[in-house]
C-alpha cells in the first residue's frame, strides 16, 4: 500500500522542485519509503507538525493543501464572515506553506487576511479576533529543530481549535485525496480576485496598543535605566518585541547579532527553544560583555520567552518558567493593588503541571487561581467563560511552566510580546527601588517556602514509539506503584476520568506523595516523548533538589 502511494507521488507533478529528487534518492530504500508513506501526519488540536520532505508523513505543500481543504470544508459550514487569518514564522518554507493555504481557501470562496511579513502566534490570534474570522492558521513548528515545520489551526475566538472542531477537520482531511482532492488557485490569482488581502496597519497598531495598555506601572520603565540583551532566536519576535519595549521607554537594547534576523536554519542552537541553555548561550555571553540587567530570548513564533537575570555577584541565572510565572503573578497583583487597577474578584489561570507556589501567591493576594489542563487553549477557554458572563476584565494573568504567559484577554494564546514587556517593566521597577528580580524571587521563596520544579523527558522515536508510550501509561494506570524511593503514594489522580477531576479527559497521571511532593506523568501532544514533572519542597534549594533527584532515580526504570 505505501509502495503504491510512493509510486503515485513519483509519477505526479509535485510542483515543488525539492520533492522529486528526494523520492528518486530513496527508490531502493524500503524502510525510508515506509516511514514517509505508511502513515500520514495526523491533524489534531495542535494542528500538524513534522519534518520537511516528500511523503504523507512529512510537511510539504501537498500535506498543507490537504489539511487546508479539510479546514475549508469546516469553515464553509460555519456561516459568519467566511474569513480565515494567516500568519507564519521564519522556518524553512513557512512563507510558501502560508501562501499555499491561502490559495486553497480562496479556491473554496473563503476570504483570507494574511500578514505581509512574518508575525508571531499572538498576532495571528489577535487578527483572527480583529477581523471576526471563522478560523486562523499559523505556519510554525514552534521550538522544534530546523528540519521541522507545522500548521496550527485556531477557532473564531483566536484560541487553538477545540477537540470537536479538530475532529471534524481531521475527518474532512481523510476524505480528501492528498494529490488531487484540494481545490487550489495561485496566491497571485487570489490577491487579484480580492479573496486574499493583507492584514492592515490598523490591526497591527491595535495589537500593540492592547499590549501597551496592560503596563502595570505605566511610565516607570522610561526612567529606570534598564539595560537589556534580547534575542529573537532568528524568529518573529524582533519587530514586535523591540517596538513595544521602545514604546514603553526601554531603549538600551542590545540584539544578539547572530540571532537577530529571520532564518529557518537556526545555526546557533540545535533547538530554538528558550527553555534550554544552548539557545540562550549567545545572549548570555553578550549580557556578560555588556553587563546587562536582563537577557531575554523569544522562540521562533514568539509565544514563549526565556530569561536570564543578573545576580548580585555579577553572574547570570536562568529563570524557569515556573519561577517567572510566580514572579509575574506576584508583580501584577502587588502593582495593580498599589495602582488601584485590580478588578473585583480577580482570576488567574495556570496549567495543572505548573508550580503550586503560584497557589500560595494567589491566596496571599486574594486572587482566584484556576487550574486547567496543559495547553494554552484551556487558559483561553477560561477567558472565554468569563467573557460569556460579561466578566472578562476579571482575568489578570495566565501561565504555563513551559515559558508561556498572557496578561489580558486581547488574544487567546500565550504571548511573548506582552510577557517581554512585563518582565522588563518588572525588572525596571525592582531596579528603581534598589532591588532585582533575583532578590524578589528569594523573598518569595522565604515567604512561601522553597519549591523546586523540574521536568524530565523520555523519548520514544520511530513507528513503535507511540505504542510503547501507550504501554507505559497503561501499566502506570493498572499497576500504579504504592511508593517511590520509600515515600508512599498518598493519591493518584487519573485525568482520563473527567468525572473524578472535573476537567476534560486527558492522558495525565498525578502522583501525590506522603511528603507533599508531586510527580506528574504526561505524554507530549506534539512529540514522541513522555514528560515527568517533579515538584518538591524543602527548607532550602539543596534539600528540595535532593528530594527531586531521589524521586527521578526511582521513576527512571519505568521508562526504560
GULOKOL-278888 format. One record per residue: residue in three letters; x, y negated, z negated of N, C-alpha, C in turn. Coordinates in steps of 0.2 Angstrom, whole numbers, plus 5000, padded with zeros to 4 digits. Layout:
N
ALAXYZXYZXYZ/...
# end
This chain:
560
UNK500450065000500050005000500449945000/UNK500949934995501349874995501849875001/UNK502049935004502449935010502049905016/UNK501349925017500949895022500849815021/UNK500849795015500749725014501449685016/UNK501949715014502649695016502649685024/UNK502449735028502549735035502049685038/UNK501449675034501049625037501349555036/UNK501649545031501949475030502549475035/UNK502949525036503449525041503249505048/UNK502649525049502449505056502049445057/UNK501949415051501549345051501949285053/UNK501649235055501949165055501949135048/UNK502449145044502449125037502549045036/UNK502649005042502748935041503348905038/UNK503448935032503948915028504648945030/UNK505148915033505648955036506148985031/UNK506048975024506349015019506149085018/UNK505549095020505249165018505449225022/UNK505449215029505549275033506249295032/UNK506849255032507449285030507449325024/UNK507149305019507049345013506849415014/UNK506249425018505949485019506349525024/UNK506749495029507149535033507749565029/UNK507949525024508549545020508349615016/UNK507749615013507549675009507249735012/UNK507349735019506949785023507149855020/UNK507749875018507949935016507949945009/UNK507649895005507649894998506949904995/UNK506749974994506049984992505849954986/UNK506349954981506249934974506049854974/UNK506449824979506349754979505649734983/UNK505549774988504849764991504249774986/UNK504349834982503849844977503749794972/UNK504349764970504249714965503949654968/UNK504049634974503749574977502949584979/UNK502749654981502149664984501649714980/UNK501949744975501449794972500949764968/UNK501049704966500649664962500649594964/UNK500149554962500049484963500149444957/UNK500349384957500349344952499649334949/UNK499549334943498849334940498749264938/UNK498149234940497949174938497549174932/UNK497749144927497449144920497349064918/UNK497249064911497148994908497748954909/UNK498348984910498948944911499048934918/UNK498648954923498748954930499149004932/UNK499648984937500149034939500849014937/UNK501249064937501949054936502349114938/UNK502849094942503349154944503949124948/UNK504349174950504949154953504749134960/UNK505149094963505049064970505249124975/UNK504949134981505149184985504549204989/UNK504649254994504149284998503849344994/UNK503149354995502849404992502249384988/UNK501749434986501149414982501349404975/UNK501949424973502149424966502649364965/UNK502649314970503149264970502749194971/UNK503049144969502749074971502949054978/UNK502449044982502649024989501948984991/UNK502048954997501448925000500848965001/UNK500849025002500349075003499949084996/UNK500349094991500049104984499749044982/UNK500048984984499748924982499048914986/UNK499048924992498448914996497848964993/UNK498049024992497549074990497249044983/UNK497749024978497449004972497048944973/UNK497248894977496848834978496148854981/UNK496148904986495448914989495048944983/UNK495348984979494949004973494648954969/UNK495048904967494848844964494348804967/UNK494448794974493948754978493248794978/UNK493248854978492648894978492248874972/UNK492648874966492348854960492148784960/UNK492548734962492348664962491748654966/UNK491648684971491048674976490448694972/UNK490448734967489848754963489648704957/UNK490148654956490048614950489748544951/UNK489548524957489248464958489748404957/UNK489548354954489948294952490248264958/UNK490848234957491248194962491548234967/UNK491548304966491948344971492648324972/UNK493048304967493648274967494148314963/UNK494748324965495248354961495948314961/UNK496148304955496848264955497448314955/UNK497948284958498548324958499148284956/UNK499648324953500248294951500748354952/UNK501448334952501948384952502548354949/UNK503048404947503648384944504248394949/UNK504848394946505448394950505648464953/UNK505348514951505548584953505548594961/UNK505948644963506048664970505348674973/UNK505148644978504548654982503948624978/UNK504048594972503448564969503048514973/UNK503448474977503048424981502748464987/UNK503048514990502748554995502148584993/UNK502148614987501548654985500948604983/UNK501148544980500648504979500248474985/UNK500648464991500348444997499948505000/UNK500148564999499848625002499148634998/UNK499148624992498548624988498048574990/UNK498348514991497848454994497548475000/UNK497948505005497748525011497148575011/UNK497248625007496648675006496048645003/UNK496148594998495548564995495148525000/UNK495548485004495248445009494948485015/UNK495248535017494948585022494248605019/UNK494148605013493448635010493048575008/UNK493248515011492748455010492848425003/UNK493348444999493448414992493948354993/UNK493748304989494148244989494748254984/UNK495348224986495948234982496248164980/UNK496448154974496848104972497548134970/UNK498048114973498748134972499248084970/UNK499648094965500148044964500648044970/UNK500847974971501347964977502047984975/UNK502148004969502848024967502748064961/UNK503248104959503148154953502948114947/UNK502548144943502248114937502148174932/UNK502148164926502148214921501348244920/UNK501348294916500748334914500248284911/UNK500448234906499948194903499648144908/UNK500048124913499748084919499248114923/UNK499348184924498848224928498248224924/UNK498348244917497748244913497348174913/UNK497748124913497348054912497048044919/UNK497348054925497048044931496448084932/UNK496448144930495848194930495248164927/UNK495348134921494848094917494648034920/UNK495147994922495047924925494647924931/UNK494747974936494347974942493748024941/UNK493548044935492948094934493048154939/UNK493648184939493748234943493348304941/UNK493248344945493048414943493548454941/UNK494248444943494748484941495448444942/UNK495948474940496648444941497148504942/UNK497648484946498148534947498848504945/UNK499248534941499948514940500448564943/UNK500848544947501348594950501948594946/UNK502048644942502648644937502748714934/UNK503348724932503448784928503748764921/UNK503548704919503748684913504448684912/UNK504648734907505348734905505748794907/UNK505448834912505748894914506348874918/UNK506748934920507348914924507248894931/UNK507748874934507648834941507348884946/UNK507348944945507148994951506348994950/UNK506048964945505348974944504948914947/UNK504348924948503848864949503148894947/UNK502648844946502048864944501448814946/UNK500848834943500248794945499848794939/UNK499748734936499248734930498648704933/UNK498048734931497348704933497048674927/UNK496748624928496348584922495648574924/UNK495248574919494548564919494348484920/UNK493748464920493548394921493648354915/UNK493848384909493948344903494748334903/UNK495148354908495848344908496148394903/UNK495848444901496148494897496248554901/UNK496748594900496848654904496248694904/UNK496148734910495548764911495348814906/UNK494648814905494448864900494448934902/UNK494448984898494449054899493949074905/UNK493349044903492749064908492849044915/UNK493048974915493148944922493748984925/UNK494248994922494849034925494649094927/UNK494249134924494049204926493649194932/UNK493249144933492849134939493349124945/UNK493849074944494349054949494749124951/UNK494949164946495349224947494849274952/UNK494249274950493849324954493749294961/UNK493749234962493749204969494349214973/UNK494949204969495549214972495649294975/UNK495349334971495449404973495049424979/UNK494549384980494149384986494449354992/UNK494949324991495249284997495949314999/UNK495949335006496549365009497049315009/UNK497649335006498149285005498449255011/UNK498449285017498749255023498149225027/UNK497549245027497049225032496449195028/UNK496349205022495749185018495649115016/UNK496249075016496149005013496048955019/UNK495548915019495548855023496048805022/UNK496348775027496848735027496948685032/UNK497048625031497248575035497948535033/UNK498248505037498948475035498748415031/UNK499248395027499248345022499048275026/UNK499448265031499348205035498548205038/UNK498348265040497648265043497148245037/UNK497348265031496848255025496848175023/UNK497448155024497548075022497148035027/UNK497248055034496948015039496148025039/UNK495948075036495248085036494948055030/UNK495348025026495047995019494948045014/UNK495048105015494848155010495448155004/UNK496048145007496648135002496848065001/UNK496848044995497147974994497547974988/UNK497947924987498447924982498147884975/UNK498447914970498247884963498447804964/UNK497947764961498147694962498547664956/UNK498747604957499147574952498647554946/UNK498047544947497547534941497547594936/UNK497547654939497647714935498247724931/UNK498847714935499447714932499547664926/UNK499347604927499347554922498947564916/UNK498347594917497847614912498147664907/UNK498547714910498847764907499347734902/UNK499747684904500247654900499947614894/UNK499447584896499047534891498747584886/UNK498447634887498247684882498747704877/UNK499347724880499847744876500147684871/UNK500247634874500547574870500047554865/UNK499347554866498847534861498947584855/UNK499247634855499247684849499947674845/UNK500247614846500847604841500547594834/UNK500847624830500647624823500847554820/UNK501447524821501647464818501847424824/UNK501347394828501547354834502047304833/UNK502447294838502947244837503647254833/UNK503547304829504147324824504747344828/UNK504647374834505247404837505647354840/UNK505347294842505747234845506347214841/UNK506247214834506747184830507247234826/UNK507047294827507447344823508147364825/UNK508247354832508947364834509047444835/UNK508547474837508647554838509147564844/UNK509547614843510047624849509847704851/UNK509647714857509447774859509747804865/UNK509847864865510147904871509547944873/UNK509347944880508747984882508948024888/UNK508748084889508748124895508148154897/UNK507948144903507348174906507448244909/UNK508048264907508248334910508048344917/UNK508248294921508148294928507348304930/UNK506948284926506248294927505848234928/UNK505248234926504748174927504748124922/UNK505148124917505048084911505348014912/UNK505848004917506247944917505847884918/UNK505447884923505047814924504547804918/UNK504047854916503547834911503847824904/UNK504347864902504647854896504947794895/UNK505447774900505847714899505347654900/UNK504847654904504347604905504047584898/UNK503747634895503447624888503847604883/UNK504447634882504947614877505147544878/UNK505247514884505447444885504847404884/UNK504247424886503747384884503647364877/UNK503747414873503647404865504347374862/UNK504847364866505347324864506047364862/UNK506047424865506647464864507047454870/UNK507647424870507947404876508647434877/UNK508947454871509547484870509547564872/UNK509447584878509347654880509847674885/UNK510247724883510747754887510447814890/UNK510447824897510147884900510747924901/UNK510647994900511148044901511248044909/UNK511848024912511848014919511748084923/UNK512048134920511948204924511248234924/UNK510848204920510148224919509648174921/UNK509848124924509448064925508948074930/UNK509148094936508648094942508348154943/UNK507748154946507448224948507848274952/UNK507848334949508248384953507948454950/UNK507748494955507448564953507948614951/UNK508648594952509148644951509448654944/UNK509248604940509448604933510148634932/UNK510648604935511348624935511648614928/UNK511348574924511748564917511548604912/UNK511048654913510748694907510448754910/UNK510448814907510148874910509348864910/UNK509148834904508348824904508348744902/UNK507948714906507748644905507248634899/UNK507448664893506948664888507248624882/UNK506848574880507148534874507148574867/UNK506948634867506948674861507648704860/UNK508048704865508748744865509248694865/UNK509848714861510448664861510748654868/UNK510748704872511148694878510848634883/UNK510148624882509848574886509948504883/UNK510148504877510248434874511048424873/UNK511448464875512148454874512448394877/UNK512248384883512548324887512248254883/UNK511648264881511448204877511748194870/UNK511848254867512148244860512848224861/UNK513248244866513948214867513948144868/UNK513448114872513348044874513148004867/UNK512748034863512548004857513147994853/UNK513548044852514148034848514547984850/UNK514647974857515147924860514847854859/UNK514147844859513847784859513647764852/UNK513747814847513447804840512747784840/UNK512347824844511647814844511247834838/UNK510747804836510247824831509947884832/UNK509747894838509247944840509447974847/UNK509348034849509348064855508748104857/UNK508448084863507848114865507948154871/UNK507548204872507548244879506848264880/UNK506548254886505948274888506048334893/UNK505548384893505648434898505348414905/UNK505448454910505348434917504648404918/UNK504148434915503448404916503248354911/UNK503748334906503648284901503048294897/UNK502948354895502448364890502648374883/UNK503348394883503648404876504348364876/UNK504548354869505148314868505548344863/UNK506148354864506648374858507048314856/UNK507248314850507548264846508148284842/UNK508648244843509248244838509348184834/UNK509348184828509448124823510148114820/UNK510348054820510948044817510948044809/UNK511348084806511348094799511848044795/UNK511748034789512147984786512947994787/UNK513148054788513848064788514048054796/UNK513648034800513848024807513648084812/UNK513548134809513348194813512648194816/UNK512548234820511848244823511548304822/UNK510848304820510548364818509948374822/UNK509848424825509248444829508548444825/UNK508048414827507448414823506948464826/UNK506748514822506248564825505648534827/UNK505248574831504548554832504148544826/UNK504148594822503848584815504048524811/UNK504648514811504948454807504648394810/UNK504648384817504448324820503748314819/UNK503348374819502648364818502448344811/UNK502848364806502748344800502948274799/UNK503448254802503748184801503248134805/UNK502948154810502448104814501848104810/UNK501548164808500948164804501048114798/UNK501548124794501748084788501748004790/UNK502047994796502147924798501547894800/UNK501147924804500547904807500047884801/UNK499947934796499547924791499747864786/UNK500347864784500547814780500547744783/UNK500747744790500647674793499947654795/UNK499547694796498847674798498447654792/UNK498647694786498347664780498647604778/UNK499247594779499547524777499247464782/UNK499147484788498947434793498147424793/UNK497847474789497047464789496747494795/UNK497147534799496847564805496647634805/UNK496647664799496547734798495747744798/UNK495447784803494747794803494447834797/UNK493847824796493447864791493547934793/UNK493647974788493648054789494148074795/UNK494748054794495248064800495348144801/UNK495448164807495648234809496248234812/UNK496648284810497248304814497148384815/UNK497548404820497448474823498148504824/UNK498248564822498848604824498748674825/UNK499148704829499148774830499248824824/UNK498948884824499048924819499748944818/UNK500148944823500848964822501348904819/UNK501048844818501448784816501448784808/UNK501848744805502048744798501548724793/UNK501448764788501048744783501248684779/UNK501848654780502048594777501548544779/UNK501248544786500848494788500148494784/UNK499948554781499348564777499448514771/UNK500048524768500148484762500148414763/UNK500448394769500448314770499748294772/UNK499448334775498748304777498248304771/UNK498348354766497948344760498148284756/UNK498848274756499048214752498748144755/UNK498648144761498348084764497548084765/UNK497248134763496548144764496348154771/UNK496748184775496648204782496348274783/UNK495848284786495648354788496048384793/UNK496448434792496848464796496548534799/UNK496348534805496048594808496648634811/UNK496448704811496948754814496648784820/UNK497048794825496748814831497248864834/UNK497048904839497448954842498048914846/UNK498548954848499148924851498948914858/UNK499148854861498948824867498648764866/UNK498848704869498648644868497948634870/UNK497648674874496948664876496448674870/UNK496748714865496248714859496248654855/UNK496848614855496848554852496348504856/UNK496448504863495948474867495248484866/UNK495148544864494448574863494148534856/UNK494548534851494348494845494248424847/UNK494648394851494448324853493848314856/UNK493748364861493048364864492448374860/UNK492548414855491948424850491848354846/UNK492348324844492248254841491948204846/UNK492148204852491948164857491148174858/UNK490948244858490248254859489848234853/UNK490148224847489748204842489848124841/UNK490148094846490248024845490748004840/UNK491248044838491748034833492448044836/UNK492548024842493248044845493748004841/UNK493647944839494147904835494347934829/UNK494047984826494248014820494948054822/UNK495048074828495648114830496248064829/UNK496748084825497348044825497948074827/UNK498048144827498648174829498548254830/UNK498848274835498848354836499548374838/UNK499748434835500448454837500448534837/UNK500948554841501148624841501948634839/UNK502148684836502848694834503248694840/UNK503048704846503448714852503548644855/UNK503548594851503848524853503248484857/UNK502648504856502148464859501748424854/UNK501548364856501248314851500748264855/UNK500248244852499748204855499448154850/UNK499448094851499148044846498648004850/UNK497948024850497447984853497148034858/UNK496448014860496048054864496048044872/UNK496547994874496547974881496748024886/UNK497148074884497248134888497048204883/UNK497148254887496948314883497448374884/UNK498048354884498648394884499248364880/UNK499748394878500248364875500648314879/UNK500848264876501148204880501848184877/UNK502348194880503048174878503148104879/UNK502748064883502747994883502547964877/UNK501947974874501747944868502147974862/UNK502348034863502748064857503448024857/UNK503748014863504347974863504347904860/UNK503747874862503647804859503547804852/UNK503147854849503047854842503647874838/UNK504047924841504647944837505147884837/UNK505247854842505647794842505447734838/UNK504747724838504447674833504647694826/UNK504547764824504647784818505347774816/UNK505747794820506547794818506647714817/UNK506347674822506547604821506247574814/UNK505647604812505447574806505847594800/UNK506047664800506447684794507147644794/UNK507447634800508047594801507947524798/UNK507347494799507247424797507147424789/UNK507047474786506947474779507547504775/UNK508047514779508747544777508647624776/UNK508247654779508147724778508347754785/UNK508147824786508247854793507747914793/UNK507647944799507248004800507548054795/UNK508148064795508448114791508248104783/UNK508348044781508148034774507448044772/UNK507048024777506248034776506148104776/UNK506448144780506248214781506448254774/UNK507048234771507248254765506748234759/UNK506548174760506048154755505348194755/UNK505148214761504548254762504748324759/UNK505248354760505448414758505448414750/UNK505748364747505748354740505048354737/UNK504648314741503948304738503448374739/UNK503548404744503148464746503448534745/UNK504048534745504448604745504848614751/UNK505348654751505748664756505548724761/UNK505148704766504948754771505448774776/UNK505448834778505848844784505448884789/UNK505548864795505148894801505648914806/UNK505548974809506049004814505649044819/UNK505749044825505449084830505949134833/UNK505849194833506249244836505849274842/UNK506249284848505849314854506149374856/UNK505749424858506049484861505749494868/UNK506149504873506049504880505849574882/UNK505449584887505249644889505149644897/UNK505749634901505649624908505449684912/UNK505349674918505149724923504349744923/UNK504149784927503449804928503249844922/UNK503649874918503449914912503349864906/UNK503649804907503649764901503049744897/UNK502549734901501849714898501549774895/UNK501649834898501449894894501749914888/UNK502449894887502749904881502549854876/UNK502449794878502149744873501549764870/UNK501049784875500449814873500449864868/UNK500949914869501049964864501249944857/UNK501749894857501949874851501349834847/UNK501049794850500449764847499949814845/UNK499849864849499349924847499549954840/UNK500249974840500550004834500449964828/UNK500649894829500549854823499849844820/UNK499349854825498649854823498449914819/UNK498649974822498450034819498850064813/UNK499450044813499850064808500250014805/UNK499949954803500249904800500649914794/UNK501349904794501749914788501449884781/UNK501549924776501249894769501749844766/UNK502349854768502849804766503449794771/UNK503849734770504449724774504949704769/UNK505549734770506149714765505949724758/UNK505449764756505249774749504749724747/UNK504549674751504049624750503349654752/UNK502849664748502249694750501849644755/UNK501449674759501049634764500349624760/UNK500249564759499649544755498949544759/UNK499049524766498449524770498749524777/UNK498349554782498449544789497849514792/UNK497949464796497449434800497449454807/UNK496949484810497049504817496549464821/UNK496849424825496449374829496149404835/UNK496149464836495749494841495049514839/UNK494949494832494249504830493949434828/UNK493649394832493449324831492949324825/UNK492549374823492149374818492449364811/UNK493149384811493549384805493949324804/UNK494049284810494549224809494149164810/UNK493549164813493149104815493449074821/UNK493949104825494249074831494149114836/UNK494149094843494149134848494649194848/UNK494449244852494849304852495549294855/UNK496049314851496749304853497149364851/UNK497749374855498149434854498649414849/UNK498449404842498949374837498849414831/UNK499349424827499349454821499749414816/UNK499449394810499749354805499849404798/UNK500449414797500549454790500749404785/UNK500349404780500449364774500749404768/UNK501349384766501749424761501649404754/UNK501749444749501649434742502049374740/UNK502549354743502949294740502749234744/UNK502249234748501949174751502249164758/UNK502749204760503049204767502449224772/UNK502549204778502049224783502549244789/UNK502249304793502549314799502049324804/UNK502049284810501549294815501849324821/UNK501549374824501749414830501249394835/UNK501549364841501149344846501449354853/UNK501149394858501449394864501449334868/UNK501949314872501849254876501349254881/UNK500949204882500449204888500749194894/UNK501449174895501649154901502349194903/UNK502649224898503249254899503249324896/UNK503649374899503649444896504049444890/UNK503749414884504149424878503649414872/UNK503849444867503449444860503749394856/UNK503449344853503749294848503549314841/UNK503949304837503849314830504049244826/UNK503549224823503549154819503649174812/UNK504249154809504349164802504249094798/UNK503949094793503849044788504049064781/UNK504549034778504749054771504848984768/UNK504848994761504848934757505348944751/UNK505748904749506248914744506348854740/UNK506748854735506948794731507448754735/UNK507748784740508248744744508248774751/UNK508648744756508648774763509048844762/UNK509548854758509848914758509448974756/UNK509048964751508549014749508049024754/UNK507748974757507248984762507549024768/UNK508149004770508449034776508649114774/UNK508849124768509049194766508349234767/UNK507849214765507249254765507049264772/UNK507149214776506949224784507349284787/UNK508049274785508549324788508349404786/UNK508149404779507949474777507349494781/UNK506849454781506249474785506349494792/UNK506749454796506949464803507249524804/UNK507649544799508049614800507549664799/UNK507049664794506549714793506149724799/UNK505949664803505549664809505849694815/UNK506449684816506849694822506749764825/UNK506749814821506649884823506049894827/UNK505549854825504849864828504849844835/UNK505349804838505349784844505849814849/UNK506149864846506749904850506449954855/
# end
